[in-house]
């Protein structure tokens, strides 16, 4: 999963603002109480940031998966089989294994992969006797 640089910068700015707000609250607390904020407040905020980040990553992963499933429905049935095989095998698979798993002939798999490659859905890398097919979406 790729993280959008704009979202990363926005998140870092928010964390920075959170740090500034803790400094302001700590200064106010010191003036009123004469003591610094308890360490547990910082620990709770750190754990909250970690949990929030984890939740965001999990939702983003789920959204990407749903969008990819919708995209595969737009493909012709033969291409859909190849793309789903790639998705099941960490987005890459050797072409001879695609032939074995899909029960298509070598020629048919070669034609389907060529069509997918022309549209930018997959990338093909020569591995000697076979090709490595990598999902590129």
N, C-alpha and C positions, 0 to 999 in steps of 0.2 A: 504494500500500500504506500502510495506516494503522498507526502504531506505538502500542501500548497504553501509556498513561501509567505504569501500575504497573511494567511491564517496563523502561521508560526510567528511572524512579527507582531501581529495583533495580540496573540497569547502572551508573548514576552512583555509587551507594553502593559498588559493587564497585570501580570505578575509584578512588574516594576511599580505600578500604581498601588498594588496591594502592599508592597514593602514600604512605600512612602506613607500610606495610611496607617500602617502599624507604627511607624516612627512618630507620626503626629499623635496617635492615640497614646503611645507610650509617654510622650512628652506631657500630654494633658494629665495622664494618670500619675506621673511623677509629681506634678504641681499640686494635684489634689490630695494624694495619699502619701507622698514622700517616699514612695518605693516604686521600683520598676515592675512592669507587667510580669506575671508569673510565667515561667518557661512553658507550662502546659498550654498556654494560649498559642504560642508559636508552634508547638508540636501539633496541636489540633488543626491549625491553618495549613501546615505542611501536608498532613495526611489528607485534608480536604482537597487540596490542589492535586495530589496524586490520584485520588479517587475520581475527581472530576475529569482529569486527563484521560484516565482509563475508560471512563464512560463515553467520552467523546470519541476516542479511538474505536471502541466497540461499535458504536452507532454508525460511524463512518464506514467501517468494514462491512456492516450489515447493509447499509445503503448501497455501497459499491457492488455487493453481491447481487442485490435485487435488480439494480440497473443492468448488470451483466446478463442476468437471466432474461430480462425483457429484451435485451439486444439479441440474444441467441434465438428468440422466437421469430425475429425478422429474417433470419437466415433460411435458405432452402434446407430441406431435411438432411441431405447428405453432408452439407457443410456444418449443420448443427451437431451432427454426431461427432465430427472431428473436433470442433471447438469444445464440446462437453468432455471429450476424452482428454484434451489438453488441460482443461480446468481441473479434472479429477487427478491429474498427475503433476501438480504444481506448475502449471502453465507451460510445460515443455515435455516433449516426447520424441523419441527417434521415429523416423518415418516407417521403418520396418515393424515397429511395435504398433503403430497406428493401423497398419495393414492387418496385423494379428488380432488386435482388439476390436476392430470395426467389422471384420469379415468382408471388407471390400477388397477388390483386386489391387495389385500394385499400381496398375495403370490408372484406375479410378481414383485411388488416393493421391497419386501424383497430379492428376488433373484438378482435383478439389483443392489441394494445397497450393497449386499454381494460381488458381482463381482467388483463394483467400490472400495469397501473397500480393497479388496485383491490387487488391482493395486495401491493403495495409492492415489486415487482421492478424496475420502471422508473419514471422521472419523465418527464413530457411537458411541453415548453415551446413555446409558440406562436412561430413564426418568420415570420408573414405567410401565405404560400401553403402552407406546410408546417409540420411540428412537429419539434422536436429531441427525440429519444428518448435518454435517458441511463440506463444500467444503474445501479441503486440498491442493489446487494447487495454 
